[in-house]
């Protein structure tokens, strides 16, 4: 059986850049380049989105039963 749960989370400018710091492709950027990217994203979040960005997520739950062999 499979169940899907759609949900979203609101992030402030600071929370969103902290989230980006958990992604390896962002961590692999040179620190100065990463700082410029985060500053630009933060400015965009503040000016275009009222300081909040909403990130959608999808969680999928799989349920299965283990077969027990009878001996």
C-alpha positions in Angstrom: 0.0 0.0 0.0 1.2 3.5 -0.8 0.0 6.8 0.7 1.1 10.2 -0.5 1.1 13.3 1.7 1.6 16.7 0.2 2.6 19.5 2.5 4.6 22.7 2.5 6.7 24.7 4.9 7.3 28.4 5.1 10.8 29.6 5.4 12.2 33.1 6.3 15.2 34.4 4.5 17.6 33.0 7.2 15.8 29.7 7.5 15.9 29.1 3.7 19.6 29.9 3.4 20.2 27.5 6.3 18.2 24.8 4.4 20.3 25.4 1.3 23.4 24.8 3.4 22.3 21.2 3.8 22.5 20.6 0.0 25.8 19.3 -1.2 25.7 21.2 -4.5 25.5 24.5 -2.5 28.2 23.4 0.0 30.6 22.6 -2.9 30.5 26.3 -4.1 33.4 28.5 -3.1 32.4 30.3 0.2 32.5 33.7 -1.4 30.4 32.6 -4.4 27.9 30.9 -2.0 27.7 34.0 0.1 26.8 36.1 -2.9 24.2 33.6 -4.0 22.6 33.5 -0.6 22.6 37.3 -0.4 20.9 37.6 -3.8 18.3 34.9 -2.9 17.7 36.6 0.4 17.1 40.0 -1.3 14.7 38.3 -3.7 12.8 36.6 -0.9 12.5 39.9 1.0 11.5 42.1 -2.0 9.4 39.7 -4.1 7.9 37.3 -1.6 7.4 39.4 1.5 10.2 37.8 3.5 8.8 34.2 3.3 9.3 31.5 0.7 7.0 28.4 0.7 8.6 25.1 -0.2 6.3 22.2 -1.3 7.1 18.7 -0.2 5.8 15.2 -0.9 6.2 12.4 1.6 5.4 8.9 0.4 4.6 6.1 2.8 4.9 2.5 1.7 3.4 -0.3 3.8 4.1 -3.9 3.2 3.6 -7.2 5.1 6.4 -9.6 5.6 5.6 -13.1 4.3 6.1 -15.7 6.9 7.0 -19.1 5.5 5.3 -22.0 7.2 7.6 -24.9 7.9 
